[in-house]
């Protein structure tokens, strides 16, 4: 899945859309196991500008995508959670296709009356869909018992958001803001064996809510990466643990992976020459780096290996070119 500006992007017969709708559409394509044959392919988007930022496949083989759109003409599906454009300059969306890409199965807006963007997605075994991102909207939908019920960012600053829809895509199960008085966004999401959400992203906020014993309790620089554990229970959410990670430059958390042991790999970008480090010397660093090869590189990339719910970063290292 990705984005297309080409009017001749390859689509297949019976696809949901075989023509470019705007200046910048999303696409989904399905290849066979050899990569030699295109099985299904479709455009999707509005009359203006749309972006795809993450995708997951549900237990029935249906691709689910999240991102943002700039238009009320974005294709939604009657009966989905919210089919009304909020009026902001961007609106987050979640779209699920049938497995053959012939039709929408769910398509909903996720947002309020300012800018919103859905940036990460996980689909659980029961079909429940969990979405993280960023929002400038004070009226972004949150549920009773949210760990943060109001937008904390000041004028022009966004907070992260984390929410879940049920498998039908019709009902909001839980939703919360997460952020401080600066600019915050959630860029990566995983769900552990206990059902807790592990999130990572970027924060300018020195007052971001942290856990009781964070690995790094002070905001280090211009922006820091953060990592947090969020426990959902019914419509409520609880912050279980959270920490900053960064130096005196600009740092951003962009990727997460959970190891079978329960440990967490955090990867991202940094311009900090004083990023917290532990001397390298083990080949395991390169094994840990392998799942992160799809991350974009802004300056240098960093990686940290952390024990969950403890105050220890085991093996941070950085790598990158000039």
Phi and psi in degrees as a GROMACS rama.xvg file:
@    title "Ramachandran Plot"
@    xaxis  label "Phi"
@    yaxis  label "Psi"
@TYPE xy
-178.951  -145.082  UNK-2
-129.976  144.603  UNK-3
-132.009  133.659  UNK-4
-107.554  -6.24146  UNK-5
-87.0039  130.616  UNK-6
-76.2776  -14.2905  UNK-7
-109.251  24.1378  UNK-8
-58.5466  136.88  UNK-9
-68.2974  123.218  UNK-10
-121.366  172.577  UNK-11
-120.666  158.871  UNK-12
-58.9993  136.463  UNK-13
82.6043  4.24159  UNK-14
-67.243  156.283  UNK-15
-53.3682  -44.8538  UNK-16
-145.126  128.961  UNK-17
-107.357  9.9057  UNK-18
-137.678  149.94  UNK-19
-68.4088  125.254  UNK-20
-87.5872  -29.5691  UNK-21
-142.55  -155.575  UNK-22
-83.3013  -14.5432  UNK-23
-160.768  98.451  UNK-24
-104.225  164.949  UNK-25
-86.4586  164.617  UNK-26
-144.272  156.351  UNK-27
-131.753  133.009  UNK-28
-133.893  141.362  UNK-29
-123.164  117.906  UNK-30
-104.017  158.108  UNK-31
-73.164  175.696  UNK-32
-62.8784  -26.4474  UNK-33
-82.7169  -15.1239  UNK-34
78.3783  7.55206  UNK-35
-94.5835  -21.5504  UNK-36
-125.084  135.083  UNK-37
-87.1245  114.612  UNK-38
-85.6846  -47.944  UNK-39
-145.573  145.141  UNK-40
-159.727  137.446  UNK-41
-147.189  148.8  UNK-42
-79.2191  160.147  UNK-43
-156.977  144.572  UNK-44
162.525  -173.809  UNK-45
-107.298  -170.938  UNK-46
-79.8824  -3.96623  UNK-47
-122.566  -106.597  UNK-48
-128.468  127.77  UNK-49
-136.689  145.266  UNK-50
-129.084  142.972  UNK-51
-104.605  124.101  UNK-52
-115.167  -17.5379  UNK-53
-162.735  159.828  UNK-54
-146.243  148.713  UNK-55
-144.297  155.638  UNK-56
-106.673  130.01  UNK-57
-82.8717  174.848  UNK-58
-61.1439  -15.4903  UNK-59
-102.774  12.813  UNK-60
79.4937  16.5892  UNK-61
-93.4084  125.161  UNK-62
-74.3875  133.993  UNK-63
-120.456  132.581  UNK-64
-126.692  150.218  UNK-65
-133.128  157.949  UNK-66
172.985  -141.839  UNK-67
-145.297  158.221  UNK-68
-131.214  159.002  UNK-69
-110.761  10.7065  UNK-70
-138.7  142.782  UNK-71
-69.2595  -12.6906  UNK-72
-83.2122  1.15318  UNK-73
-56.4001  135.741  UNK-74
-71.1754  116.373  UNK-75
-111.704  172.668  UNK-76
-124.312  127.279  UNK-77
-53.3675  135.592  UNK-78
94.9281  -15.9067  UNK-79
-70.8019  167.243  UNK-80
-50.9259  -50.7095  UNK-81
-146.915  109.907  UNK-82
-102.859  9.76974  UNK-83
-105.219  124.056  UNK-84
-64.3794  132.247  UNK-85
-74.9336  -17.7939  UNK-86
100.526  -0.735173  UNK-87
-78.6444  174.227  UNK-88
-72.6708  -24.3533  UNK-89
-137.093  153.485  UNK-90
-133.908  129.998  UNK-91
-68.334  154.134  UNK-92
-142.607  161  UNK-93
-132.671  126.94  UNK-94
-130.863  130.852  UNK-95
-121.062  132.158  UNK-96
-100.198  161.489  UNK-97
-64.8573  160.469  UNK-98
-65.0002  -24.2947  UNK-99
-94.4947  7.56783  UNK-100
61.6933  24.2655  UNK-101
-88.4702  -18.3442  UNK-102
-157.644  158.91  UNK-103
-73.5856  140.479  UNK-104
-106.977  -34.7154  UNK-105
-147.267  140.116  UNK-106
-156.582  119.947  UNK-107
-142.36  147.742  UNK-108
-78.1281  155.015  UNK-109
-138.626  98.4007  UNK-110
173.785  -172.517  UNK-111
-127.951  -145.589  UNK-112
-96.7901  10.1002  UNK-113
-127.924  -155.465  UNK-114
-78.8265  135.077  UNK-115
-139.311  145.808  UNK-116
-146.973  126.019  UNK-117
-91.602  123.53  UNK-118
-118.114  -15.627  UNK-119
-150.329  152.852  UNK-120
-149.325  139.766  UNK-121
-135.926  139.82  UNK-122
-113.327  125.135  UNK-123
-83.9  171.573  UNK-124
-62.2309  -25.5429  UNK-125
-89.0937  5.46465  UNK-126
89.8881  -8.01647  UNK-127
-60.6521  139.079  UNK-128
-114.571  124.927  UNK-129
-113.58  130.485  UNK-130
-129.146  136.684  UNK-131
-123.712  156.734  UNK-132
179.244  -147.314  UNK-133
-139.051  149.229  UNK-134
-146.635  142.137  UNK-135
-99.6408  1.35233  UNK-136
-89.6657  118.808  UNK-137
-70.4241  -19.2621  UNK-138
-100.4  18.3796  UNK-139
-56.8415  137.192  UNK-140
-68.8253  124.344  UNK-141
-125.092  161.231  UNK-142
-109.676  163.845  UNK-143
-58.7627  135.525  UNK-144
84.6694  10.871  UNK-145
-60.2517  142.569  UNK-146
-66.4466  -22.9797  UNK-147
-144.334  109.509  UNK-148
-92.2799  -8.82438  UNK-149
-132.616  154.658  UNK-150
-69.5694  121.454  UNK-151
-92.1082  -21.9833  UNK-152
-62.6507  143.122  UNK-153
-77.5762  -166.912  UNK-154
-58.6479  121.321  UNK-155
83.8734  3.04328  UNK-156
-111.859  147.141  UNK-157
-109.655  159.083  UNK-158
-109.288  159.69  UNK-159
-73.0968  158.7  UNK-160
-134.951  153.509  UNK-161
-141.846  128.732  UNK-162
-148.624  167.795  UNK-163
-138.539  135.392  UNK-164
-107.61  150.236  UNK-165
-72.7288  175.485  UNK-166
-65.3879  -22.0566  UNK-167
-78.9387  -16.5184  UNK-168
73.3342  13.0965  UNK-169
-102.231  -23.569  UNK-170
-125.286  133.454  UNK-171
-83.588  115.632  UNK-172
-81.0994  -48.1631  UNK-173
-156.598  155.748  UNK-174
-161.449  142.53  UNK-175
-150.642  151.18  UNK-176
-78.2758  159.667  UNK-177
-149.635  112.478  UNK-178
175.234  172.995  UNK-179
-115.209  -152.099  UNK-180
-83.8459  -4.27126  UNK-181
-101.911  -156.909  UNK-182
-91.5762  126.241  UNK-183
-138.764  147.153  UNK-184
-154.951  147.713  UNK-185
-97.4229  122.571  UNK-186
-111.478  -15.5405  UNK-187
-144.963  149.878  UNK-188
-151.426  135.761  UNK-189
-138.96  164.373  UNK-190
-126.185  125.894  UNK-191
-87.6557  179.814  UNK-192
-65.0118  -21.9835  UNK-193
-86.3793  -2.7147  UNK-194
86.7417  6.55178  UNK-195
-81.7044  145.384  UNK-196
-88.5396  129.809  UNK-197
-105.461  121.398  UNK-198
-123.95  154.53  UNK-199
-144.954  156.652  UNK-200
-178.2  -146.291  UNK-201
-129.654  145.138  UNK-202
-144.013  138.733  UNK-203
-97.9886  -4.80489  UNK-204
-85.4532  118.578  UNK-205
-73.6882  -15.3446  UNK-206
-106.599  21.1955  UNK-207
-58.0344  136.123  UNK-208
-64.9134  128.02  UNK-209
-116.792  170.624  UNK-210
-77.9816  176.874  UNK-211
-67.6394  -29.6033  UNK-212
-136.984  68.6361  UNK-213
-66.3562  149.411  UNK-214
-62.8724  -34.6865  UNK-215
-136.387  107.875  UNK-216
-87.7583  -12.3148  UNK-217
-116.775  139.72  UNK-218
-65.2763  129.165  UNK-219
-90.5869  -29.604  UNK-220
-159.348  -144.115  UNK-221
-64.251  -53.2575  UNK-222
-134.185  147.537  UNK-223
-117.381  152.547  UNK-224
-73.3996  156.805  UNK-225
-137.359  158.606  UNK-226
-138.372  139.039  UNK-227
-146.224  154.083  UNK-228
-109.636  129.286  UNK-229
-123.037  127.931  UNK-230
-105.087  114.746  UNK-231
-88.4137  143.624  UNK-232
-148.515  103.965  UNK-233
65.9327  -129.473  UNK-234
-87.3318  -5.47586  UNK-235
-93.5188  158.654  UNK-236
-136.644  145.627  UNK-237
-131.239  131.817  UNK-238
-78.7568  115.312  UNK-239
-91.3008  -35.9425  UNK-240
-163.718  148.548  UNK-241
-163.33  149.698  UNK-242
-149.943  150.611  UNK-243
-76.9665  159.472  UNK-244
-150.05  113.782  UNK-245
171.386  172.551  UNK-246
-111.721  -148.931  UNK-247
-90.064  -0.680892  UNK-248
-98.3383  -141.578  UNK-249
-107.788  125.184  UNK-250
-131.174  143.655  UNK-251
-143.744  129.258  UNK-252
-84.3957  124.807  UNK-253
-126.821  -12.1964  UNK-254
-150.887  147.508  UNK-255
-133.937  148.309  UNK-256
-145.053  141.024  UNK-257
-104.677  128.608  UNK-258
-86.989  157.351  UNK-259
-55.926  -27.1224  UNK-260
-73.3478  -11.4987  UNK-261
97.5674  -10.1647  UNK-262
-71.0617  160.353  UNK-263
-123.064  134.087  UNK-264
-102.033  124.183  UNK-265
-113.241  128.212  UNK-266
-129.952  155.226  UNK-267
-176.905  -155.191  UNK-268
-121.747  152.593  UNK-269
-150.152  146.42  UNK-270
-113.346  8.06445  UNK-271
-83.4073  123.873  UNK-272
-78.7249  -12.2869  UNK-273
-113.366  29.8656  UNK-274
-55.3045  136.378  UNK-275
-55.4148  125.837  UNK-276
-132.311  152.529  UNK-277
-124.795  136.24  UNK-278
-54.0565  136.158  UNK-279
-75.3258  -179.436  UNK-280
145.869  7.06827  UNK-281
-129.572  140.659  UNK-282
-66.4857  -14.3409  UNK-283
-62.9485  -23.7919  UNK-284
-56.3449  -44.0399  UNK-285
-72.8609  -32.0929  UNK-286
-64.2498  -41.2442  UNK-287
-68.5131  -29.5389  UNK-288
-73.0043  -25.4775  UNK-289
-54.7812  -42.7685  UNK-290
-69.6266  -6.89961  UNK-291
-100.11  10.4442  UNK-292
-69.3185  -12.8306  UNK-293
-88.2095  -2.27902  UNK-294
-71.2283  145.01  UNK-295
-77.6554  150.556  UNK-296
-108.34  120.352  UNK-297
-95.8012  -54.8526  UNK-298
-129.322  -84.1912  UNK-299
-119.645  150.837  UNK-300
-98.522  152.96  UNK-301
-131.863  156.245  UNK-302
-142.19  138.607  UNK-303
-133.033  141.451  UNK-304
-115.269  116.195  UNK-305
-124.748  139.056  UNK-306
-74.1606  133.875  UNK-307
-66.8546  142.468  UNK-308
55.3426  33.9679  UNK-309
-130.89  178.947  UNK-310
-105.999  31.8491  UNK-311
-128.556  127.726  UNK-312
-94.9453  121.494  UNK-313
-77.5965  -51.0217  UNK-314
-145.296  64.4133  UNK-315
-70.7801  144.614  UNK-316
-150.649  161.782  UNK-317
-129.687  156.437  UNK-318
-154.992  157.353  UNK-319
154.435  174.256  UNK-320
-112.769  -179.487  UNK-321
